[in-house]
Amino acid sequence: MAVNLLMVEEEILSVLEESGALSSKEIELELRKRGYNIRARTIRYHLKKLEERGLVRKTATEKPNLLKKAKRNSREKVLSKGWGSSRRE
């Protein structure tokens, strides 16, 4: 399956939104259930990019967590910025 960067980051944000703070390995396992074959190392790269955008941050246990800022943005607004996630409030 060819995966574009926006899809990867959108799925990572979706996983964090649904599950709360997870390690990159836990995110990898969840993405595999969704049909993505993405290694934890690649996920860490994307998490760093999402952290730079202010969408995730590491918790005290070093697990990334979705920030409220990310939850507030609409899908269209997020995609226009070059990253995305399905949002639910």
C-alpha positions in Angstrom: 0.0 0.0 0.0 1.5 3.3 -1.1 1.1 5.8 1.8 1.4 9.5 1.6 2.7 11.6 4.4 -0.6 13.3 5.1 -2.4 10.0 5.5 0.3 8.8 8.0 0.0 11.8 10.1 -3.8 11.8 9.9 -3.9 8.2 11.1 -1.4 8.9 13.9 -3.5 11.8 15.2 -6.6 9.6 14.9 -5.0 6.8 16.9 -3.9 9.2 19.6 -7.4 10.9 19.7 -9.1 7.5 20.1 -6.6 5.9 22.5 -4.9 8.6 24.4 -1.1 8.7 25.0 0.7 5.8 23.3 4.3 4.8 22.6 5.5 4.7 19.0 5.4 0.9 19.2 1.8 0.9 20.4 0.9 3.3 17.6 2.7 1.0 15.1 0.5 -2.0 16.3 -2.7 0.0 16.1 -1.8 1.2 12.6 -1.1 -2.4 11.5 -4.7 -3.2 12.6 -5.8 -0.4 10.2 -3.8 -1.8 7.3 -0.7 0.4 7.5 2.7 -1.2 7.6 4.7 1.6 9.2 7.6 1.0 11.5 7.9 2.7 15.0 11.0 4.6 13.7 9.0 6.2 11.0 6.2 6.9 13.4 8.7 8.7 15.7 9.7 10.9 12.8 6.1 11.9 12.1 5.5 12.4 15.8 8.4 14.8 15.9 6.9 16.8 13.0 3.5 16.8 14.7 5.2 18.0 17.9 6.9 20.8 16.0 3.4 21.9 14.7 2.1 21.9 18.3 -0.3 19.0 17.8 1.2 16.4 20.1 3.6 16.4 23.0 5.3 13.8 25.1 3.7 13.0 28.4 5.7 12.4 31.6 6.0 8.8 30.5 7.5 9.9 27.1 4.3 8.9 25.2 3.0 11.3 22.7 -0.4 12.8 23.5 -2.8 14.8 21.3 -3.1 18.4 22.3 -6.4 20.3 22.5 -5.2 22.6 19.8 -5.2 19.6 17.4 -8.7 18.6 18.5 -10.1 22.1 17.9 -9.1 22.4 14.3 -11.5 21.4 11.6 -10.5 18.7 9.1 -10.5 21.3 6.2 -8.4 23.8 8.2 -5.9 21.1 9.1 -5.6 19.7 5.6 -5.0 23.2 4.3 -2.0 23.5 6.6 -0.4 20.3 5.3 -1.4 17.9 8.1 -4.6 16.2 9.0 -6.7 14.2 11.4 -10.3 13.3 11.8 -11.5 15.4 14.6 -14.3 14.7 17.1 -15.2 16.9 20.0 
